[in-house]
């Protein structure tokens, strides 16, 4: 089945459901942008629960 011309042609036209394979690069770039431009504050907040 996998060796038939019909199957190979169908496989060539199939869209990858997981994207273009560059998702992790895009995520890293977005995180860098947020950190470099101070768009996000990652400082942990502490609360005094003892009164």
Secondary structure, DSSP 4 states (H G I P E B T S, - for coil): -TTSHHHHHHHHHPPPTT-SS-HHHHHHHHHHHHHHTT-S--PPP------
